[in-house]
C-alpha cells in the first residue's frame, strides 16, 4: 500500500480523533481517512452518473 502525507488543520484532526480509538468507529487514523476517501469518491461517482458525465456499467 502506498503511503501519502497530508496537512490537516488541527480542528479537523481533533474531529477525526473523536472517532478513532478503542471502542470507537475506527481503529486508527489511516482507517478513518481511507473510509472517508472511499465514501467521498462513491458520492462523486453518484453525482457524475446523475449528471450524465459517466456511463452506467
Predicted model as a PDB file, atoms N, CA, C, CB and O in Angstrom, pLDDT in the B-factor column:
MODEL        1                                                                  
ATOM      1  N   UNK A   1       0.849  -1.165   0.000  1.00 90.00           N  
ATOM      2  CA  UNK A   1       0.000   0.000   0.000  1.00 90.00           C  
ATOM      3  C   UNK A   1       0.899   1.234   0.000  1.00 90.00           C  
ATOM      4  CB  UNK A   1      -0.968  -0.005   1.220  1.00 90.00           C  
ATOM      5  O   UNK A   1       1.882   1.302   0.737  1.00 90.00           O  
ATOM      6  N   UNK A   2       0.552   2.186  -0.821  1.00 94.00           N  
ATOM      7  CA  UNK A   2       1.316   3.425  -0.917  1.00 94.00           C  
ATOM      8  C   UNK A   2       1.017   4.331   0.273  1.00 94.00           C  
ATOM      9  CB  UNK A   2       1.003   4.152  -2.235  1.00 94.00           C  
ATOM     10  O   UNK A   2      -0.129   4.438   0.709  1.00 94.00           O  
ATOM     11  N   UNK A   3       2.031   4.967   0.782  1.00 95.00           N  
ATOM     12  CA  UNK A   3       1.858   5.936   1.859  1.00 95.00           C  
ATOM     13  C   UNK A   3       1.865   7.329   1.266  1.00 95.00           C  
ATOM     14  CB  UNK A   3       2.965   5.789   2.937  1.00 95.00           C  
ATOM     15  O   UNK A   3       2.624   7.622   0.342  1.00 95.00           O  
ATOM     16  N   UNK A   4       1.005   8.190   1.810  1.00 95.00           N  
ATOM     17  CA  UNK A   4       0.982   9.594   1.415  1.00 95.00           C  
ATOM     18  C   UNK A   4       1.029  10.449   2.672  1.00 95.00           C  
ATOM     19  CB  UNK A   4      -0.282   9.923   0.561  1.00 95.00           C  
ATOM     20  O   UNK A   4       0.804   9.959   3.779  1.00 95.00           O  
ATOM     21  N   UNK A   5       1.317  11.696   2.495  1.00 95.00           N  
ATOM     22  CA  UNK A   5       1.357  12.633   3.606  1.00 95.00           C  
ATOM     23  C   UNK A   5       0.431  13.794   3.274  1.00 95.00           C  
ATOM     24  CB  UNK A   5       2.814  13.129   3.883  1.00 95.00           C  
ATOM     25  O   UNK A   5       0.436  14.297   2.151  1.00 95.00           O  
ATOM     26  N   UNK A   6      -0.362  14.219   4.252  1.00 95.00           N  
ATOM     27  CA  UNK A   6      -1.263  15.355   4.039  1.00 95.00           C  
ATOM     28  C   UNK A   6      -1.168  16.298   5.233  1.00 95.00           C  
ATOM     29  CB  UNK A   6      -2.734  14.875   3.832  1.00 95.00           C  
ATOM     30  O   UNK A   6      -0.849  15.891   6.350  1.00 95.00           O  
ATOM     31  N   UNK A   7      -1.450  17.554   4.966  1.00 96.00           N  
ATOM     32  CA  UNK A   7      -1.547  18.535   6.036  1.00 96.00           C  
ATOM     33  C   UNK A   7      -3.019  18.714   6.368  1.00 96.00           C  
ATOM     34  CB  UNK A   7      -0.886  19.895   5.633  1.00 96.00           C  
ATOM     35  O   UNK A   7      -3.850  18.893   5.478  1.00 96.00           O  
ATOM     36  N   UNK A   8      -3.335  18.664   7.660  1.00 96.00           N  
ATOM     37  CA  UNK A   8      -4.717  18.735   8.120  1.00 96.00           C  
ATOM     38  C   UNK A   8      -4.814  19.796   9.213  1.00 96.00           C  
ATOM     39  CB  UNK A   8      -5.211  17.348   8.640  1.00 96.00           C  
ATOM     40  O   UNK A   8      -4.003  19.811  10.139  1.00 96.00           O  
ATOM     41  N   UNK A   9      -5.797  20.677   9.108  1.00 98.00           N  
ATOM     42  CA  UNK A   9      -5.975  21.671  10.180  1.00 98.00           C  
ATOM     43  C   UNK A   9      -6.232  20.979  11.529  1.00 98.00           C  
ATOM     44  CB  UNK A   9      -7.151  22.630   9.838  1.00 98.00           C  
ATOM     45  O   UNK A   9      -6.860  19.921  11.586  1.00 98.00           O  
ATOM     46  N   UNK A  10      -5.746  21.583  12.592  1.00 98.00           N  
ATOM     47  CA  UNK A  10      -5.886  20.995  13.926  1.00 98.00           C  
ATOM     48  C   UNK A  10      -7.338  20.698  14.289  1.00 98.00           C  
ATOM     49  CB  UNK A  10      -5.288  21.920  14.962  1.00 98.00           C  
ATOM     50  O   UNK A  10      -7.627  19.680  14.917  1.00 98.00           O  
ATOM     51  N   UNK A  11      -8.245  21.578  13.898  1.00 98.00           N  
ATOM     52  CA  UNK A  11      -9.657  21.380  14.232  1.00 98.00           C  
ATOM     53  C   UNK A  11     -10.213  20.133  13.546  1.00 98.00           C  
ATOM     54  CB  UNK A  11     -10.481  22.615  13.831  1.00 98.00           C  
ATOM     55  O   UNK A  11     -10.974  19.377  14.150  1.00 98.00           O  
ATOM     56  N   UNK A  12      -9.833  19.921  12.288  1.00 97.00           N  
ATOM     57  CA  UNK A  12     -10.287  18.747  11.553  1.00 97.00           C  
ATOM     58  C   UNK A  12      -9.701  17.470  12.157  1.00 97.00           C  
ATOM     59  CB  UNK A  12      -9.902  18.861  10.071  1.00 97.00           C  
ATOM     60  O   UNK A  12     -10.391  16.457  12.270  1.00 97.00           O  
ATOM     61  N   UNK A  13      -8.444  17.525  12.538  1.00 97.00           N  
ATOM     62  CA  UNK A  13      -7.800  16.369  13.158  1.00 97.00           C  
ATOM     63  C   UNK A  13      -8.457  16.037  14.495  1.00 97.00           C  
ATOM     64  CB  UNK A  13      -6.300  16.631  13.356  1.00 97.00           C  
ATOM     65  O   UNK A  13      -8.634  14.863  14.821  1.00 97.00           O  
ATOM     66  N   UNK A  14      -8.812  17.035  15.252  1.00 97.00           N  
ATOM     67  CA  UNK A  14      -9.498  16.801  16.525  1.00 97.00           C  
ATOM     68  C   UNK A  14     -10.850  16.135  16.293  1.00 97.00           C  
ATOM     69  CB  UNK A  14      -9.681  18.123  17.293  1.00 97.00           C  
ATOM     70  O   UNK A  14     -11.227  15.228  17.035  1.00 97.00           O  
ATOM     71  N   UNK A  15     -11.584  16.577  15.272  1.00 97.00           N  
ATOM     72  CA  UNK A  15     -12.861  15.936  14.936  1.00 97.00           C  
ATOM     73  C   UNK A  15     -12.639  14.486  14.529  1.00 97.00           C  
ATOM     74  CB  UNK A  15     -13.574  16.703  13.803  1.00 97.00           C  
ATOM     75  O   UNK A  15     -13.388  13.603  14.945  1.00 97.00           O  
ATOM     76  N   UNK A  16     -11.622  14.237  13.724  1.00 96.00           N  
ATOM     77  CA  UNK A  16     -11.303  12.882  13.293  1.00 96.00           C  
ATOM     78  C   UNK A  16     -10.958  12.005  14.489  1.00 96.00           C  
ATOM     79  CB  UNK A  16     -10.143  12.895  12.294  1.00 96.00           C  
ATOM     80  O   UNK A  16     -11.457  10.887  14.616  1.00 96.00           O  
ATOM     81  N   UNK A  17     -10.110  12.517  15.355  1.00 96.00           N  
ATOM     82  CA  UNK A  17      -9.672  11.750  16.517  1.00 96.00           C  
ATOM     83  C   UNK A  17     -10.816  11.397  17.466  1.00 96.00           C  
ATOM     84  CB  UNK A  17      -8.620  12.522  17.266  1.00 96.00           C  
ATOM     85  O   UNK A  17     -10.709  10.439  18.232  1.00 96.00           O  
ATOM     86  N   UNK A  18     -11.894  12.150  17.423  1.00 97.00           N  
ATOM     87  CA  UNK A  18     -13.051  11.836  18.263  1.00 97.00           C  
ATOM     88  C   UNK A  18     -13.699  10.516  17.841  1.00 97.00           C  
ATOM     89  CB  UNK A  18     -14.080  12.974  18.197  1.00 97.00           C  
ATOM     90  O   UNK A  18     -14.470   9.931  18.602  1.00 97.00           O  
ATOM     91  N   UNK A  19     -13.390  10.051  16.638  1.00 97.00           N  
ATOM     92  CA  UNK A  19     -13.974   8.819  16.113  1.00 97.00           C  
ATOM     93  C   UNK A  19     -12.968   7.676  16.036  1.00 97.00           C  
ATOM     94  CB  UNK A  19     -14.557   9.071  14.745  1.00 97.00           C  
ATOM     95  O   UNK A  19     -13.288   6.596  15.540  1.00 97.00           O  
ATOM     96  N   UNK A  20     -11.762   7.911  16.521  1.00 97.00           N  
ATOM     97  CA  UNK A  20     -10.683   6.927  16.411  1.00 97.00           C  
ATOM     98  C   UNK A  20     -10.258   6.451  17.793  1.00 97.00           C  
ATOM     99  CB  UNK A  20      -9.476   7.521  15.657  1.00 97.00           C  
ATOM    100  O   UNK A  20     -10.063   7.243  18.715  1.00 97.00           O  
ATOM    101  N   UNK A  21     -10.121   5.133  17.908  1.00 94.00           N  
ATOM    102  CA  UNK A  21      -9.614   4.583  19.157  1.00 94.00           C  
ATOM    103  C   UNK A  21     -10.422   3.392  19.617  1.00 94.00           C  
ATOM    104  CB  UNK A  21      -9.609   5.637  20.229  1.00 94.00           C  
ATOM    105  O   UNK A  21     -11.400   3.002  18.980  1.00 94.00           O  
ATOM    106  N   UNK A  22     -10.013   2.832  20.704  1.00 93.00           N  
ATOM    107  CA  UNK A  22     -10.668   1.644  21.245  1.00 93.00           C  
ATOM    108  C   UNK A  22     -12.137   1.937  21.560  1.00 93.00           C  
ATOM    109  CB  UNK A  22      -9.936   1.155  22.510  1.00 93.00           C  
ATOM    110  O   UNK A  22     -12.460   2.892  22.266  1.00 93.00           O  
ATOM    111  N   UNK A  23     -13.002   1.102  21.024  1.00 93.00           N  
ATOM    112  CA  UNK A  23     -14.429   1.262  21.253  1.00 93.00           C  
ATOM    113  C   UNK A  23     -15.095   2.312  20.389  1.00 93.00           C  
ATOM    114  CB  UNK A  23     -14.658   1.593  22.662  1.00 93.00           C  
ATOM    115  O   UNK A  23     -16.273   2.615  20.578  1.00 93.00           O  
ATOM    116  N   UNK A  24     -14.360   2.870  19.445  1.00 95.00           N  
ATOM    117  CA  UNK A  24     -14.930   3.885  18.560  1.00 95.00           C  
ATOM    118  C   UNK A  24     -15.058   3.325  17.157  1.00 95.00           C  
ATOM    119  CB  UNK A  24     -14.068   5.164  18.554  1.00 95.00           C  
ATOM    120  O   UNK A  24     -14.772   2.148  16.937  1.00 95.00           O  
ATOM    121  N   UNK A  25     -15.474   4.125  16.219  1.00 95.00           N  
ATOM    122  CA  UNK A  25     -15.780   3.645  14.870  1.00 95.00           C  
ATOM    123  C   UNK A  25     -14.551   3.159  14.109  1.00 95.00           C  
ATOM    124  CB  UNK A  25     -16.450   4.737  14.085  1.00 95.00           C  
ATOM    125  O   UNK A  25     -14.648   2.185  13.363  1.00 95.00           O  
ATOM    126  N   UNK A  26     -13.400   3.806  14.274  1.00 97.00           N  
ATOM    127  CA  UNK A  26     -12.194   3.450  13.533  1.00 97.00           C  
ATOM    128  C   UNK A  26     -11.075   3.076  14.501  1.00 97.00           C  
ATOM    129  CB  UNK A  26     -11.751   4.613  12.620  1.00 97.00           C  
ATOM    130  O   UNK A  26     -10.954   3.649  15.583  1.00 97.00           O  
ATOM    131  N   UNK A  27     -10.256   2.098  14.088  1.00 97.00           N  
ATOM    132  CA  UNK A  27      -9.172   1.663  14.966  1.00 97.00           C  
ATOM    133  C   UNK A  27      -7.977   2.608  14.916  1.00 97.00           C  
ATOM    134  CB  UNK A  27      -8.732   0.261  14.592  1.00 97.00           C  
ATOM    135  O   UNK A  27      -7.204   2.684  15.871  1.00 97.00           O  
ATOM    136  N   UNK A  28      -7.821   3.331  13.801  1.00 96.00           N  
ATOM    137  CA  UNK A  28      -6.702   4.269  13.690  1.00 96.00           C  
ATOM    138  C   UNK A  28      -7.046   5.349  12.664  1.00 96.00           C  
ATOM    139  CB  UNK A  28      -5.389   3.527  13.289  1.00 96.00           C  
ATOM    140  O   UNK A  28      -8.056   5.256  11.966  1.00 96.00           O  
ATOM    141  N   UNK A  29      -6.217   6.346  12.585  1.00 96.00           N  
ATOM    142  CA  UNK A  29      -6.452   7.466  11.662  1.00 96.00           C  
ATOM    143  C   UNK A  29      -6.445   7.010  10.214  1.00 96.00           C  
ATOM    144  CB  UNK A  29      -5.398   8.550  11.863  1.00 96.00           C  
ATOM    145  O   UNK A  29      -7.249   7.483   9.410  1.00 96.00           O  
ATOM    146  N   UNK A  30      -5.549   6.100   9.875  1.00 96.00           N  
ATOM    147  CA  UNK A  30      -5.465   5.635   8.490  1.00 96.00           C  
ATOM    148  C   UNK A  30      -6.778   5.012   8.028  1.00 96.00           C  
ATOM    149  CB  UNK A  30      -4.329   4.625   8.341  1.00 96.00           C  
ATOM    150  O   UNK A  30      -7.248   5.287   6.924  1.00 96.00           O  
ATOM    151  N   UNK A  31      -7.364   4.177   8.874  1.00 96.00           N  
ATOM    152  CA  UNK A  31      -8.649   3.567   8.523  1.00 96.00           C  
ATOM    153  C   UNK A  31      -9.729   4.626   8.343  1.00 96.00           C  
ATOM    154  CB  UNK A  31      -9.076   2.561   9.598  1.00 96.00           C  
ATOM    155  O   UNK A  31     -10.548   4.534   7.429  1.00 96.00           O  
ATOM    156  N   UNK A  32      -9.730   5.615   9.201  1.00 97.00           N  
ATOM    157  CA  UNK A  32     -10.724   6.684   9.114  1.00 97.00           C  
ATOM    158  C   UNK A  32     -10.563   7.471   7.820  1.00 97.00           C  
ATOM    159  CB  UNK A  32     -10.610   7.623  10.320  1.00 97.00           C  
ATOM    160  O   UNK A  32     -11.551   7.782   7.154  1.00 97.00           O  
ATOM    161  N   UNK A  33      -9.336   7.791   7.464  1.00 96.00           N  
ATOM    162  CA  UNK A  33      -9.084   8.556   6.240  1.00 96.00           C  
ATOM    163  C   UNK A  33      -9.454   7.734   5.013  1.00 96.00           C  
ATOM    164  CB  UNK A  33      -7.608   8.991   6.163  1.00 96.00           C  
ATOM    165  O   UNK A  33     -10.087   8.254   4.095  1.00 96.00           O  
ATOM    166  N   UNK A  34      -9.066   6.445   4.980  1.00 97.00           N  
ATOM    167  CA  UNK A  34      -9.417   5.591   3.837  1.00 97.00           C  
ATOM    168  C   UNK A  34     -10.932   5.489   3.668  1.00 97.00           C  
ATOM    169  CB  UNK A  34      -8.814   4.187   4.012  1.00 97.00           C  
ATOM    170  O   UNK A  34     -11.441   5.592   2.552  1.00 97.00           O  
ATOM    171  N   UNK A  35     -11.651   5.286   4.769  1.00 97.00           N  
ATOM    172  CA  UNK A  35     -13.106   5.183   4.692  1.00 97.00           C  
ATOM    173  C   UNK A  35     -13.724   6.486   4.185  1.00 97.00           C  
ATOM    174  CB  UNK A  35     -13.688   4.822   6.063  1.00 97.00           C  
ATOM    175  O   UNK A  35     -14.666   6.468   3.392  1.00 97.00           O  
ATOM    176  N   UNK A  36     -13.192   7.603   4.645  1.00 96.00           N  
ATOM    177  CA  UNK A  36     -13.713   8.902   4.207  1.00 96.00           C  
ATOM    178  C   UNK A  36     -13.460   9.135   2.723  1.00 96.00           C  
ATOM    179  CB  UNK A  36     -13.082  10.029   5.023  1.00 96.00           C  
ATOM    180  O   UNK A  36     -14.324   9.654   2.016  1.00 96.00           O  
ATOM    181  N   UNK A  37     -12.278   8.753   2.253  1.00 97.00           N  
ATOM    182  CA  UNK A  37     -11.964   8.906   0.828  1.00 97.00           C  
ATOM    183  C   UNK A  37     -12.884   8.028  -0.007  1.00 97.00           C  
ATOM    184  CB  UNK A  37     -10.486   8.551   0.548  1.00 97.00           C  
ATOM    185  O   UNK A  37     -13.429   8.477  -1.016  1.00 97.00           O  
ATOM    186  N   UNK A  38     -13.062   6.757   0.418  1.00 98.00           N  
ATOM    187  CA  UNK A  38     -13.957   5.855  -0.330  1.00 98.00           C  
ATOM    188  C   UNK A  38     -15.368   6.427  -0.424  1.00 98.00           C  
ATOM    189  CB  UNK A  38     -14.000   4.469   0.335  1.00 98.00           C  
ATOM    190  O   UNK A  38     -15.973   6.439  -1.496  1.00 98.00           O  
ATOM    191  N   UNK A  39     -15.888   6.901   0.716  1.00 98.00           N  
ATOM    192  CA  UNK A  39     -17.245   7.440   0.734  1.00 98.00           C  
ATOM    193  C   UNK A  39     -17.366   8.669  -0.159  1.00 98.00           C  
ATOM    194  CB  UNK A  39     -17.657   7.789   2.161  1.00 98.00           C  
ATOM    195  O   UNK A  39     -18.341   8.803  -0.899  1.00 98.00           O  
ATOM    196  N   UNK A  40     -16.402   9.551  -0.098  1.00 98.00           N  
ATOM    197  CA  UNK A  40     -16.423  10.752  -0.941  1.00 98.00           C  
ATOM    198  C   UNK A  40     -16.383  10.387  -2.415  1.00 98.00           C  
ATOM    199  CB  UNK A  40     -15.245  11.668  -0.600  1.00 98.00           C  
ATOM    200  O   UNK A  40     -17.146  10.938  -3.208  1.00 98.00           O  
ATOM    201  N   UNK A  41     -15.500   9.463  -2.794  1.00 97.00           N  
ATOM    202  CA  UNK A  41     -15.410   9.053  -4.199  1.00 97.00           C  
ATOM    203  C   UNK A  41     -16.694   8.395  -4.677  1.00 97.00           C  
ATOM    204  CB  UNK A  41     -14.240   8.100  -4.397  1.00 97.00           C  
ATOM    205  O   UNK A  41     -17.123   8.625  -5.807  1.00 97.00           O  
ATOM    206  N   UNK A  42     -17.319   7.570  -3.821  1.00 96.00           N  
ATOM    207  CA  UNK A  42     -18.607   6.964  -4.177  1.00 96.00           C  
ATOM    208  C   UNK A  42     -19.669   8.035  -4.408  1.00 96.00           C  
ATOM    209  CB  UNK A  42     -19.069   5.993  -3.076  1.00 96.00           C  
ATOM    210  O   UNK A  42     -20.450   7.945  -5.354  1.00 96.00           O  
ATOM    211  N   UNK A  43     -19.697   9.041  -3.550  1.00 96.00           N  
ATOM    212  CA  UNK A  43     -20.663  10.128  -3.702  1.00 96.00           C  
ATOM    213  C   UNK A  43     -20.411  10.908  -4.981  1.00 96.00           C  
ATOM    214  CB  UNK A  43     -20.606  11.066  -2.498  1.00 96.00           C  
ATOM    215  O   UNK A  43     -21.358  11.284  -5.672  1.00 96.00           O  
ATOM    216  N   UNK A  44     -19.152  11.156  -5.305  1.00 95.00           N  
ATOM    217  CA  UNK A  44     -18.827  11.869  -6.543  1.00 95.00           C  
ATOM    218  C   UNK A  44     -19.223  11.046  -7.769  1.00 95.00           C  
ATOM    219  CB  UNK A  44     -17.325  12.202  -6.592  1.00 95.00           C  
ATOM    220  O   UNK A  44     -19.700  11.603  -8.758  1.00 95.00           O  
ATOM    221  N   UNK A  45     -19.030   9.734  -7.715  1.00 93.00           N  
ATOM    222  CA  UNK A  45     -19.459   8.863  -8.818  1.00 93.00           C  
ATOM    223  C   UNK A  45     -20.975   8.935  -9.011  1.00 93.00           C  
ATOM    224  CB  UNK A  45     -19.028   7.405  -8.554  1.00 93.00           C  
ATOM    225  O   UNK A  45     -21.459   8.996 -10.141  1.00 93.00           O  
ATOM    226  N   UNK A  46     -21.719   8.927  -7.904  1.00 93.00           N  
ATOM    227  CA  UNK A  46     -23.180   9.024  -7.996  1.00 93.00           C  
ATOM    228  C   UNK A  46     -23.595  10.360  -8.615  1.00 93.00           C  
ATOM    229  CB  UNK A  46     -23.821   8.861  -6.599  1.00 93.00           C  
ATOM    230  O   UNK A  46     -24.499  10.399  -9.449  1.00 93.00           O  
ATOM    231  N   UNK A  47     -22.958  11.425  -8.224  1.00 93.00           N  
ATOM    232  CA  UNK A  47     -23.264  12.746  -8.790  1.00 93.00           C  
ATOM    233  C   UNK A  47     -22.954  12.755 -10.279  1.00 93.00           C  
ATOM    234  CB  UNK A  47     -22.463  13.858  -8.066  1.00 93.00           C  
ATOM    235  O   UNK A  47     -23.756  13.238 -11.078  1.00 93.00           O  
ATOM    236  N   UNK A  48     -21.791  12.222 -10.657  1.00 91.00           N  
ATOM    237  CA  UNK A  48     -21.421  12.160 -12.073  1.00 91.00           C  
ATOM    238  C   UNK A  48     -22.421  11.344 -12.883  1.00 91.00           C  
ATOM    239  CB  UNK A  48     -20.025  11.565 -12.227  1.00 91.00           C  
ATOM    240  O   UNK A  48     -22.756  11.718 -14.007  1.00 91.00           O  
ATOM    241  N   UNK A  49     -22.898  10.246 -12.334  1.00 89.00           N  
ATOM    242  CA  UNK A  49     -23.891   9.426 -13.040  1.00 89.00           C  
ATOM    243  C   UNK A  49     -25.191  10.204 -13.233  1.00 89.00           C  
ATOM    244  CB  UNK A  49     -24.164   8.116 -12.264  1.00 89.00           C  
ATOM    245  O   UNK A  49     -25.774  10.191 -14.317  1.00 89.00           O  
ATOM    246  N   UNK A  50     -25.640  10.877 -12.181  1.00 88.00           N  
ATOM    247  CA  UNK A  50     -26.879  11.659 -12.278  1.00 88.00           C  
ATOM    248  C   UNK A  50     -26.747  12.782 -13.302  1.00 88.00           C  
ATOM    249  CB  UNK A  50     -27.251  12.243 -10.909  1.00 88.00           C  
ATOM    250  O   UNK A  50     -27.714  13.127 -13.981  1.00 88.00           O  
ATOM    251  N   UNK A  51     -25.557  13.344 -13.410  1.00 87.00           N  
ATOM    252  CA  UNK A  51     -25.324  14.458 -14.347  1.00 87.00           C  
ATOM    253  C   UNK A  51     -24.974  13.964 -15.744  1.00 87.00           C  
ATOM    254  CB  UNK A  51     -24.204  15.359 -13.830  1.00 87.00           C  
ATOM    255  O   UNK A  51     -24.757  14.771 -16.648  1.00 87.00           O  
ATOM    256  N   UNK A  52     -24.916  12.647 -15.930  1.00 85.00           N  
ATOM    257  CA  UNK A  52     -24.628  12.083 -17.235  1.00 85.00           C  
ATOM    258  C   UNK A  52     -23.173  12.195 -17.650  1.00 85.00           C  
ATOM    259  CB  UNK A  52     -25.474  12.739 -18.250  1.00 85.00           C  
ATOM    260  O   UNK A  52     -22.859  12.124 -18.838  1.00 85.00           O  
ATOM    261  N   UNK A  53     -22.288  12.368 -16.690  1.00 85.00           N  
ATOM    262  CA  UNK A  53     -20.869  12.510 -17.012  1.00 85.00           C  
ATOM    263  C   UNK A  53     -20.160  11.160 -17.125  1.00 85.00           C  
ATOM    264  CB  UNK A  53     -20.185  13.359 -15.960  1.00 85.00           C  
ATOM    265  O   UNK A  53     -19.083  11.073 -17.715  1.00 85.00           O  
ATOM    266  N   UNK A  54     -20.760  10.107 -16.559  1.00 77.00           N  
ATOM    267  CA  UNK A  54     -20.193   8.764 -16.733  1.00 77.00           C  
ATOM    268  C   UNK A  54     -21.323   7.810 -17.068  1.00 77.00           C  
ATOM    269  CB  UNK A  54     -19.426   8.291 -15.450  1.00 77.00           C  
ATOM    270  O   UNK A  54     -22.470   8.015 -16.671  1.00 77.00           O  
ATOM    271  N   UNK A  55     -20.984   6.771 -17.800  1.00 69.00           N  
ATOM    272  CA  UNK A  55     -21.977   5.784 -18.212  1.00 69.00           C  
ATOM    273  C   UNK A  55     -22.237   4.792 -17.092  1.00 69.00           C  
ATOM    274  CB  UNK A  55     -21.519   5.048 -19.477  1.00 69.00           C  
ATOM    275  O   UNK A  55     -21.331   4.449 -16.332  1.00 69.00           O  
ATOM    276  N   UNK A  56     -23.479   4.332 -16.992  1.00 58.00           N  
ATOM    277  CA  UNK A  56     -23.798   3.231 -16.083  1.00 58.00           C  
ATOM    278  C   UNK A  56     -23.256   1.961 -16.719  1.00 58.00           C  
ATOM    279  CB  UNK A  56     -25.354   3.123 -15.807  1.00 58.00           C  
ATOM    280  O   UNK A  56     -23.471   1.707 -17.904  1.00 58.00           O  
ATOM    281  N   UNK A  57     -22.557   1.175 -15.928  1.00 56.00           N  
ATOM    282  CA  UNK A  57     -21.988  -0.052 -16.475  1.00 56.00           C  
ATOM    283  C   UNK A  57     -22.745  -1.253 -16.000  1.00 56.00           C  
ATOM    284  CB  UNK A  57     -20.533  -0.182 -16.103  1.00 56.00           C  
ATOM    285  O   UNK A  57     -22.405  -2.380 -16.362  1.00 56.00           O  
TER     286      UNK A  57                                                      
ENDMDL                                                                          
END                                                                             
